[in-house]
């Protein structure tokens, strides 16, 4: 990952900049990280990321928040 990565914060992030999920695309791979731990990066494909987002929107992970 030699080129500079342009991270995008979640639109649901607070105004203080802490506890933010950040997403980027680099060389066709979707990257995700938590702003509190910027050196820990998870990589996935566009297809798997789209499935994850669809699951979030459908409430498939709501039980983790309770």
PEMOFEN-V130245 format. One record per residue. RES is the residue in one small letter. OMEGA is omega in radians with two decimals (NA if undefined). BURIAL is b if it has 16 or more other C-alpha atoms within 10 Angstrom, else e. Layout:
BEGIN
res->{RES:RES}
omega->{OMEGA:OMEGA}
burial->{BURIAL:BURIAL}
END
This chain:
BEGIN
res->{x:x:x:x:x:x:x:x:x:x:x:x:x:x:x:x:x:x:x:x:x:x:x:x:x:x:x:x:x:x:x:x:x:x:x:x:x:x:x:x:x:x:x:x:x:x:x:x:x:x:x:x:x:x:x:x:x:x:x:x:x:x:x:x:x:x}
omega->{-3.05:3.14:3.13:-3.12:3.13:-3.12:3.09:3.12:3.07:3.09:3.11:-3.14:3.10:-3.10:-3.09:3.11:3.11:3.11:-3.12:2.95:3.13:-3.09:3.04:3.00:-3.14:-3.14:3.09:-3.13:3.08:-3.14:3.11:3.06:3.04:-3.07:3.11:-3.14:-3.01:3.13:3.08:-3.04:3.06:-3.14:3.11:3.11:3.09:-3.13:3.14:3.11:3.11:3.10:3.10:-3.14:3.10:3.10:3.09:-3.13:-3.12:3.10:-3.08:-3.09:-3.09:-3.12:3.09:-3.09:-3.10:NA}
burial->{e:e:e:e:e:e:b:e:b:e:e:e:e:e:e:e:e:e:e:b:b:b:b:b:b:e:e:e:e:b:b:b:b:b:b:e:e:e:e:e:e:e:e:e:e:e:e:e:b:e:e:e:e:e:e:e:e:e:e:e:e:e:e:e:e:e}
END
